């Protein structure tokens, strides 16, 4: 259970959210050939799911609110 992750639907968040300094694109290995990801400079690319949780990502960017 230590590795359990919760990924809420964006529609479940009812507070204003800051614009993140970068975006993370995951599962790129499995995207269809016709998909053209909008990857900007500074964005993170992952072929599969990262080891970092969503909470860890937010904390590392200073975006976590307790």
Protein Blocks (a to p, Z undefined) as FASTA:
>chain_A
ZZpccdddfklpccdcdddfbdcdehklmpcfklccdddehiacdfbdcfbdfklmmmmn
opacZZ
